[in-house]
Amino acid sequence: MSDRSAGSATVWALLVVLLIWAAGAVGVLEAAGVQVRHHAEAAADAAALAAAAGGGLDPGAECVAARRAAARVGADLVGCVLTGPYAQVSVSVDPPLMLRWAGRIEARARAGPADTGTSRAAS
């Protein structure tokens, strides 16, 4: 073995270990991002359902209900629009510290009366 290649296996092994650690870090960041996005979507769903529960009779009270529902799951209500019995809300969630550089995560949801699936017979 020549003096020029002495210790090169150690350097290559360290590079491989660093590459594996970097891939693991990227995987952890991606999983955290997906988790925050799902949390924001669930918070938006909860807020939309809370707003639509009133049937559109008092939009002010229904948006307050949406704000409370979003706050219960750690989200902030960003927007609340009621069109008749239909509610459309948007919420934002703070990501974990390691993802703060990405900014707040926003999600939107709509809710309203269920379609009963019945059709009217043509006469």
C-alpha positions in Angstrom: 0.0 0.0 0.0 1.4 3.4 -0.9 1.5 6.4 1.4 -0.7 8.3 -1.0 -3.7 6.1 -0.4 -3.2 5.6 3.4 -6.4 6.6 5.3 -8.6 6.9 2.1 -10.9 4.2 3.3 -11.6 6.2 6.4 -12.5 9.3 4.4 -14.8 7.3 2.1 -16.5 5.7 5.1 -17.1 9.1 6.7 -18.5 10.4 3.5 -20.9 7.5 3.2 -22.0 8.0 6.8 -22.5 11.7 6.2 -24.6 10.9 3.2 -26.8 8.5 5.1 -27.3 11.1 7.9 -28.2 13.8 5.4 -30.8 11.5 3.8 -32.2 10.7 7.2 -32.5 14.4 8.0 -34.3 15.1 4.7 -36.7 12.2 5.5 -37.4 13.6 9.0 -38.1 17.1 7.6 -40.4 15.7 5.0 -42.3 13.7 7.5 -42.7 16.7 9.8 -43.9 18.8 6.9 -46.5 16.3 6.0 -47.7 16.0 9.6 -48.1 19.8 9.9 -50.0 19.9 6.6 -52.4 17.2 7.8 -52.8 19.0 11.1 -53.7 22.2 9.3 -56.2 20.3 7.0 -57.9 18.7 10.0 -58.1 22.0 11.8 -59.7 23.6 8.7 -62.2 20.7 8.5 -63.1 21.1 12.2 -63.6 24.9 11.8 -65.7 24.5 8.7 -68.0 22.0 10.3 -68.4 24.2 13.4 -69.3 27.2 11.2 -71.7 25.2 9.1 -73.5 23.7 12.1 -75.6 26.8 12.6 -77.1 26.5 9.1 -76.2 30.0 8.1 -78.7 31.7 10.5 -76.1 33.9 12.3 -72.8 34.3 10.3 -71.1 36.2 13.1 -71.8 33.5 15.7 -70.9 30.8 13.3 -67.5 32.3 12.5 -66.9 32.7 16.3 -67.6 28.9 16.6 -65.2 28.3 13.7 -62.5 30.3 15.5 -63.0 28.4 18.7 -62.9 25.0 16.9 -59.6 26.0 15.2 -58.1 27.3 18.4 -58.9 24.0 20.2 -56.6 22.2 17.8 -53.9 24.8 17.8 -54.7 26.7 14.6 -55.6 30.3 13.9 -58.7 31.1 11.8 -57.6 33.3 8.9 -60.9 33.6 7.0 -64.5 32.7 7.4 -67.1 33.2 4.7 -70.7 32.0 4.9 -72.9 31.7 1.8 -76.3 30.6 3.1 -75.8 27.3 4.9 -72.3 26.8 3.4 -69.2 27.7 5.2 -65.7 28.2 3.7 -62.9 28.7 6.2 -59.1 29.0 6.0 -56.8 28.4 9.0 -53.0 28.7 9.5 -50.7 26.6 11.8 -47.2 27.3 13.0 -44.8 24.6 11.9 -42.4 23.0 14.4 -39.1 24.9 15.1 -37.1 23.0 12.5 -39.5 24.1 9.8 -40.1 27.8 10.8 -38.1 28.9 7.8 -41.0 27.6 5.6 -43.5 29.9 7.2 -47.0 29.2 8.5 -49.0 26.4 6.9 -52.5 27.3 5.6 -55.4 25.1 4.7 -58.9 25.7 3.5 -62.1 23.7 3.9 -65.8 23.9 3.0 -68.8 22.5 4.8 -72.5 22.6 4.4 -75.7 20.5 4.5 -75.4 17.0 3.4 -76.8 15.9 0.1 -79.4 13.3 0.9 -79.0 11.6 -2.4 -82.7 11.6 -3.2 -83.9 12.7 -6.6 -87.2 14.1 -7.6 -89.2 12.1 -10.0 -89.9 14.0 -13.2 -93.6 14.5 -13.8 
